Amino acid sequence: MPYLANAAQILIEFTFSILVGLIVLRVLLQLVRANFHNPICQFLYKISNPVLMPLRRIIPAWRRLDIAGVVLAWLLLLLKRALIFAMFGMMPSLAGLAVIAFADLIGFVLMLLLILIIVRVILSFVANDSYHPVVPLIYQLTEPVMKPVRKRLSALGGLDLSPMVILLAIMLLQALLVAPLFDLGLRIGQAA
């Protein structure tokens, strides 16, 4: 039985990671004002509009941040955690699940940013003039984080150290923010 539960957990994690990834990417692309004519942006808008547009009527955007998308990603992560906890027969309270899902959302965004920065570093070595539609999106998604760090660091012989500083900051945020939030959610969930 634990083998089936582990397989089911893998399927749940994979499915919800894809769904949350699509929503989070759409929110981030809107936040950085990515080129709407990019085929990847058009795909993300087309696939997420049926769910997000009705939700946007209830939850309006704040400046460039699509709050409806953030809430949808959080709800998906809440559902994922509820399914996983129910599968193992230990359901925490709704407040605990809400905090755990919030920690999951922050962790997901940080991990996505980490992956995008690593891909950007690899692209800087391999294909600087690539015409693939994903390349400008990676640069647009990572530049708001990298630019302020790059301004504060002086380049050492043309070497940009900002990715290393940002990767270190992401790992520290995972350890000092996401993990304690997750533990707090577990404690709240068990106390009720």
Rosetta silent file (secondary structure, phi, psi, omega in degrees, C-alpha in Angstrom):
SEQUENCE: MPYLANAAQILIEFTFSILVGLIVLRVLLQLVRANFHNPICQFLYKISNPVLMPLRRIIPAWRRLDIAGVVLAWLLLLLKRALIFAMFGMMPSLAGLAVIAFADLIGFVLMLLLILIIVRVILSFVANDSYHPVVPLIYQLTEPVMKPVRKRLSALGGLDLSPMVILLAIMLLQALLVAPLFDLGLRIGQAA
SCORE:     score description
SCORE:     0.000 S_00000001
   1 L     0.000  -38.773  179.650    0.000    0.000    0.000 S_00000001
   2 H   -63.160  -25.682  179.150    2.768    2.563    0.701 S_00000001
   3 H   -68.071  -41.431  177.729    3.990    2.074   -2.872 S_00000001
   4 H   -66.576  -39.425  178.641    0.611    3.084   -4.268 S_00000001
   5 H   -64.483  -40.810  177.763    0.441    6.046   -1.905 S_00000001
   6 H   -64.876  -41.209  178.288    3.913    7.178   -2.975 S_00000001
   7 H   -64.990  -41.706  178.158    2.969    6.829   -6.644 S_00000001
   8 H   -64.527  -39.168  178.567   -0.253    8.771   -6.062 S_00000001
   9 H   -63.708  -40.307  177.892    1.676   11.478   -4.222 S_00000001
  10 H   -62.159  -43.723  179.486    4.095   11.781   -7.153 S_00000001
  11 H   -64.914  -41.332  178.319    1.185   12.127   -9.584 S_00000001
  12 H   -64.201  -47.606  179.548   -0.526   14.739   -7.394 S_00000001
  13 H   -59.237  -45.174 -178.214    2.706   16.720   -6.968 S_00000001
  14 H   -63.864  -49.301 -177.580    3.421   16.599  -10.708 S_00000001
  15 H   -61.346  -47.926 -178.196   -0.090   17.580  -11.798 S_00000001
  16 H   -71.031  -29.858  176.121   -0.422   20.447   -9.361 S_00000001
  17 H   -64.997  -39.593  177.123    3.119   21.677  -10.096 S_00000001
  18 H   -64.223  -48.410 -178.205    2.214   21.993  -13.772 S_00000001
  19 H   -62.596  -47.845 -179.798   -1.052   23.813  -13.001 S_00000001
  20 H   -65.827  -37.989  178.171    0.492   26.158  -10.440 S_00000001
  21 H   -59.775  -43.162  178.074    3.470   26.740  -12.728 S_00000001
  22 H   -61.883  -43.959 -178.430    1.220   27.902  -15.554 S_00000001
  23 H   -68.521  -46.096 -178.814   -0.648   30.301  -13.281 S_00000001
  24 H   -63.780  -41.503  177.358    2.478   31.647  -11.548 S_00000001
  25 H   -61.322  -41.486  178.563    4.230   32.165  -14.881 S_00000001
  26 H   -62.168  -44.785  179.602    1.239   34.092  -16.186 S_00000001
  27 H   -61.343  -45.110 -178.843    1.202   36.290  -13.074 S_00000001
  28 H   -66.759  -39.162  178.946    4.951   36.915  -13.321 S_00000001
  29 H   -65.469  -36.799  175.255    4.808   37.649  -17.051 S_00000001
  30 H   -67.341  -38.262 -177.812    2.057   40.200  -16.447 S_00000001
  31 H   -63.450  -38.581 -178.858    4.082   41.680  -13.603 S_00000001
  32 L   -93.423    4.776  179.981    7.145   42.264  -15.804 S_00000001
  33 L    55.528   54.300  178.413    4.992   43.352  -18.776 S_00000001
  34 L   -67.315  156.422 -179.052    6.239   40.649  -21.084 S_00000001
  35 L   -63.380  115.802 -178.515    5.528   40.941  -24.787 S_00000001
  36 L   -64.460  -26.598 -177.379    1.984   39.670  -25.303 S_00000001
  37 L   -77.792   -6.198  175.408    2.774   38.743  -28.913 S_00000001
  38 L   -65.267  131.828 -177.574    5.290   36.153  -27.760 S_00000001
  39 H   -59.335  -31.175  178.941    3.799   32.707  -28.579 S_00000001
  40 H   -69.470  -41.790  175.597    4.540   31.415  -25.077 S_00000001
  41 H   -61.300  -44.107  179.848    2.656   34.330  -23.519 S_00000001
  42 H   -61.494  -40.725  177.354   -0.250   33.749  -25.875 S_00000001
  43 H   -61.371  -46.861 -178.968   -0.314   30.054  -24.905 S_00000001
  44 H   -63.283  -40.428  178.490   -0.310   30.893  -21.181 S_00000001
  45 H   -66.497  -44.104 -177.477   -3.082   33.454  -21.598 S_00000001
  46 H   -64.487  -39.257 -176.652   -5.188   31.143  -23.742 S_00000001
  47 H   -78.380  -28.129 -176.790   -4.896   28.187  -21.373 S_00000001
  48 H   -99.190  -15.214 -178.763   -5.482   30.174  -18.166 S_00000001
  49 H   -58.327  -41.508 -178.195   -8.147   32.668  -19.293 S_00000001
  50 H   -59.030  -28.709  179.854  -11.142   30.323  -18.842 S_00000001
  51 H   -93.911  -41.168 -173.660  -10.366   30.017  -15.130 S_00000001
  52 H   -76.605  -35.584 -175.818   -8.796   33.389  -14.377 S_00000001
  53 H   -63.193  -44.923  175.339  -11.205   35.732  -16.160 S_00000001
  54 H   -64.203  -34.932  179.389  -14.273   34.814  -14.048 S_00000001
  55 H   -69.054  -31.560  178.480  -12.117   34.979  -10.921 S_00000001
  56 H   -67.594  -24.372  176.753  -10.870   38.441  -11.936 S_00000001
  57 H   -68.057  -29.475 -179.689  -14.440   39.748  -11.818 S_00000001
  58 H   -89.560  -42.651 -176.271  -14.469   38.920   -8.109 S_00000001
  59 L  -116.228  103.074 -178.297  -10.819   39.676   -7.268 S_00000001
  60 L   -74.875  162.371  177.044   -9.429   42.699   -9.137 S_00000001
  61 L   -74.907  156.097  174.133   -5.783   43.239   -9.932 S_00000001
  62 E  -117.937  112.307 -172.802   -3.648   45.545   -7.835 S_00000001
  63 L    54.771 -118.426  178.760   -1.445   47.676  -10.047 S_00000001
  64 L   -98.002   -0.778 -177.281    0.312   45.119  -12.268 S_00000001
  65 E   -89.054  121.214  178.754   -0.115   42.217   -9.834 S_00000001
  66 L   -81.227   93.085 -177.517   -2.876   39.793  -10.785 S_00000001
  67 H   -62.956  -35.539  178.939   -4.288   39.013   -7.331 S_00000001
  68 H   -61.085  -39.843  177.327   -6.774   36.541   -8.845 S_00000001
  69 H   -66.065  -39.630  178.132   -3.871   34.519  -10.251 S_00000001
  70 H   -64.567  -44.163  179.561   -2.072   34.546   -6.905 S_00000001
  71 H   -64.180  -41.309  179.191   -5.245   33.409   -5.119 S_00000001
  72 H   -63.120  -43.952  178.634   -5.827   30.674   -7.711 S_00000001
  73 H   -62.677  -41.564  178.110   -2.253   29.376   -7.349 S_00000001
  74 H   -63.206  -42.718  178.662   -2.641   29.426   -3.547 S_00000001
  75 H   -64.380  -38.618  177.033   -5.975   27.556   -3.765 S_00000001
  76 H   -63.565  -42.002  178.322   -4.423   24.931   -6.032 S_00000001
  77 H   -68.587  -33.226  175.036   -1.592   24.413   -3.561 S_00000001
  78 H   -63.246  -44.995  178.418   -4.125   24.237   -0.717 S_00000001
  79 H   -64.030  -41.180  178.509   -6.021   21.532   -2.597 S_00000001
  80 H   -59.687  -47.932 -179.867   -2.778   19.664   -3.327 S_00000001
  81 H   -64.750  -38.853  178.637   -1.804   19.641    0.340 S_00000001
  82 H   -62.109  -42.754  178.575   -5.312   18.603    1.397 S_00000001
  83 H   -63.388  -43.813 -178.634   -5.204   15.657   -1.021 S_00000001
  84 H   -66.890  -43.983  178.359   -1.772   14.559    0.153 S_00000001
  85 H   -64.926  -40.844  179.909   -2.662   14.843    3.849 S_00000001
  86 H   -64.976  -35.353 -179.342   -5.989   13.040    3.289 S_00000001
  87 H   -63.735  -33.101 -179.923   -4.205   10.267    1.425 S_00000001
  88 L   -97.851    6.874  173.753   -2.041    9.614    4.485 S_00000001
  89 L    71.856   26.938  177.379   -4.960   10.003    6.903 S_00000001
  90 L  -136.610   93.378 -176.168   -3.775   13.094    8.738 S_00000001
  91 L   -97.902  113.697  175.959   -5.786   16.182    7.912 S_00000001
  92 L   -73.815  171.933  179.059   -4.675   19.413    9.612 S_00000001
  93 L   -66.862  164.978 -179.561   -7.083   22.271   10.253 S_00000001
  94 H   -63.300  -38.158  178.209   -8.017   24.664    7.463 S_00000001
  95 H   -63.156  -42.376  177.443   -5.929   27.450    9.052 S_00000001
  96 H   -63.634  -43.064  177.267   -2.905   25.150    9.133 S_00000001
  97 H   -61.851  -38.914 -179.719   -3.483   24.130    5.519 S_00000001
  98 H   -62.657  -42.673  179.048   -3.781   27.797    4.521 S_00000001
  99 H   -68.813  -40.746  178.123   -0.399   28.638    6.058 S_00000001
 100 H   -62.466  -43.186  178.982    1.211   25.534    4.540 S_00000001
 101 H   -64.897  -36.281  176.689   -0.183   26.432    1.102 S_00000001
 102 H   -64.429  -43.470  176.584    1.150   29.988    1.515 S_00000001
 103 H   -62.195  -40.712  177.528    4.594   28.589    2.356 S_00000001
 104 H   -61.501  -40.272 -179.309    4.321   26.289   -0.668 S_00000001
 105 H   -65.508  -45.496  177.723    3.475   29.260   -2.904 S_00000001
 106 H   -62.574  -44.626  178.404    6.450   31.293   -1.708 S_00000001
 107 H   -61.588  -38.591  179.721    8.688   28.238   -2.065 S_00000001
 108 H   -64.782  -45.759 -179.620    7.347   27.558   -5.567 S_00000001
 109 H   -64.061  -41.896  178.437    8.024   31.120   -6.738 S_00000001
 110 H   -63.536  -42.222  179.531   11.513   31.050   -5.227 S_00000001
 111 H   -66.861  -39.055  176.810   12.297   27.694   -6.865 S_00000001
 112 H   -62.139  -43.732  178.534   10.966   28.936  -10.218 S_00000001
 113 H   -63.535  -41.259  177.117   13.154   32.021   -9.926 S_00000001
 114 H   -58.822  -46.635  179.738   16.152   29.862   -9.032 S_00000001
 115 H   -63.437  -43.702 -179.655   15.596   27.688  -12.116 S_00000001
 116 H   -62.731  -38.593  179.465   15.116   30.725  -14.373 S_00000001
 117 H   -68.679  -40.621  177.025   18.348   32.303  -13.142 S_00000001
 118 H   -62.903  -42.727  177.740   20.290   29.084  -13.696 S_00000001
 119 H   -63.010  -40.275  178.906   18.845   28.824  -17.220 S_00000001
 120 H   -62.555  -41.257  178.129   19.753   32.478  -17.844 S_00000001
 121 H   -62.876  -44.251  179.174   23.353   31.831  -16.757 S_00000001
 122 H   -63.106  -42.698  178.578   23.569   28.801  -19.057 S_00000001
 123 H   -62.730  -33.290 -179.987   22.063   30.822  -21.923 S_00000001
 124 H   -66.584  -25.541  177.310   24.637   33.558  -21.402 S_00000001
 125 H   -87.344  -31.168 -170.118   27.371   31.000  -22.111 S_00000001
 126 H   -97.869  -62.658 -169.255   25.638   29.144  -24.930 S_00000001
 127 L  -130.203   85.767 -178.916   23.220   31.174  -27.038 S_00000001
 128 L   -74.397  -28.241 -176.688   23.393   34.899  -26.556 S_00000001
 129 L  -114.037   32.293 -178.997   21.623   35.728  -29.818 S_00000001
 130 L   -68.640  143.731  179.580   19.000   32.981  -29.863 S_00000001
 131 L  -102.374   10.343  178.257   15.691   33.793  -31.522 S_00000001
 132 L   -67.606  139.606 -175.180   13.695   31.239  -29.573 S_00000001
 133 L   -65.016  -16.802 -178.737   10.660   32.908  -27.939 S_00000001
 134 H   -78.715  -25.589 -175.519   11.561   31.598  -24.472 S_00000001
 135 H   -62.807  -51.193  179.106   14.903   33.444  -24.327 S_00000001
 136 H   -63.872  -30.369  178.525   13.539   37.016  -24.047 S_00000001
 137 H   -66.893  -39.613  178.032   10.982   35.828  -21.489 S_00000001
 138 H   -63.254  -42.489  178.576   13.700   34.367  -19.278 S_00000001
 139 H   -66.142  -40.178  179.339   15.608   37.630  -19.439 S_00000001
 140 H   -66.835  -37.437 -178.705   12.449   39.648  -18.719 S_00000001
 141 H   -73.339  -31.066 -176.577   11.502   37.458  -15.749 S_00000001
 142 H   -94.949  -22.570 -175.693   14.941   37.535  -14.141 S_00000001
 143 H   -61.178  -40.042  178.816   16.042   41.106  -14.883 S_00000001
 144 H   -60.882  -24.701  177.951   13.916   42.807  -12.168 S_00000001
 145 H   -89.475  -37.877 -174.190   15.724   40.701   -9.568 S_00000001
 146 H   -79.763  -33.075 -174.737   19.174   40.753  -11.117 S_00000001
 147 H   -61.242  -48.081  179.147   19.424   44.424  -12.072 S_00000001
 148 H   -63.420  -35.648  179.067   19.410   45.903   -8.533 S_00000001
 149 H   -70.145  -40.853 -179.973   21.966   43.344   -7.350 S_00000001
 150 H   -63.074  -35.710  178.597   24.139   43.916  -10.403 S_00000001
 151 H   -65.306  -35.581 -176.901   24.120   47.674   -9.728 S_00000001
 152 H   -80.703  -25.114  179.075   25.395   47.159   -6.184 S_00000001
 153 L   -96.897  139.904  174.008   28.121   44.699   -7.164 S_00000001
 154 L   -90.496  138.629 -179.451   31.069   45.756   -9.203 S_00000001
 155 L   -69.343  132.177  178.293   31.955   43.372  -12.004 S_00000001
 156 E   -93.598   98.000  179.514   35.209   41.545  -11.400 S_00000001
 157 L    60.971   35.681  179.705   36.963   41.532  -14.736 S_00000001
 158 L    84.189    2.788  179.941   33.651   41.398  -16.570 S_00000001
 159 E   -90.209  122.447 -179.798   32.337   38.561  -14.389 S_00000001
 160 L   -87.785  112.625 -178.854   28.754   39.099  -13.224 S_00000001
 161 L   -93.355   -1.883 -176.822   28.399   37.770   -9.680 S_00000001
 162 H   -59.634  -37.546  177.388   24.760   38.801   -9.271 S_00000001
 163 H   -60.838  -39.024 -179.938   23.376   35.321  -10.119 S_00000001
 164 H   -66.299  -40.675  179.365   25.439   33.733   -7.339 S_00000001
 165 H   -64.623  -42.190 -179.188   24.299   36.340   -4.807 S_00000001
 166 H   -68.193  -41.161  178.116   20.662   35.885   -5.826 S_00000001
 167 H   -62.329  -40.591  176.281   20.894   32.084   -5.709 S_00000001
 168 H   -63.147  -42.918  178.635   22.368   32.334   -2.211 S_00000001
 169 H   -62.911  -39.436  178.732   19.560   34.714   -1.185 S_00000001
 170 H   -64.082  -44.345  179.521   16.937   32.306   -2.561 S_00000001
 171 H   -64.421  -38.320  177.033   18.400   29.394   -0.623 S_00000001
 172 H   -66.145  -40.097  177.099   18.492   31.500    2.547 S_00000001
 173 H   -63.889  -37.819  176.459   14.859   32.540    2.024 S_00000001
 174 H   -60.855  -42.583 -176.158   13.923   28.882    1.596 S_00000001
 175 H   -78.971  -35.937 -172.601   15.618   28.042    4.894 S_00000001
 176 H  -100.023  -13.492 -179.866   14.662   31.122    6.913 S_00000001
 177 H  -119.706  -54.368 -174.216   11.186   31.944    5.572 S_00000001
 178 H   -68.549  -49.039 -178.489    9.559   29.014    3.782 S_00000001
 179 H   -61.500  -46.016  176.744   10.604   26.240    6.189 S_00000001
 180 H   -63.718  -36.446  177.037    9.508   28.134    9.347 S_00000001
 181 H   -62.978  -42.781  178.095    6.202   29.063    7.678 S_00000001
 182 H   -61.198  -45.460  178.811    5.637   25.411    6.775 S_00000001
 183 H   -63.569  -38.847  176.880    6.412   24.338   10.347 S_00000001
 184 H   -61.697  -42.480  177.231    4.063   27.028   11.686 S_00000001
 185 H   -61.078  -41.106  177.745    1.312   25.678    9.430 S_00000001
 186 H   -64.420  -42.401  179.315    1.890   22.167   10.737 S_00000001
 187 H   -64.911  -42.737  177.973    1.754   23.394   14.338 S_00000001
 188 H   -63.642  -41.879 -178.505   -1.448   25.380   13.693 S_00000001
 189 H   -65.072  -35.195 -179.644   -2.947   22.394   11.884 S_00000001
 190 H   -81.983  -25.023 -177.629   -2.210   19.975   14.709 S_00000001
 191 H   -72.684  -27.827 -176.370   -3.342   22.329   17.470 S_00000001
 192 L   -80.195    0.000    0.000   -6.906   22.550   16.190 S_00000001
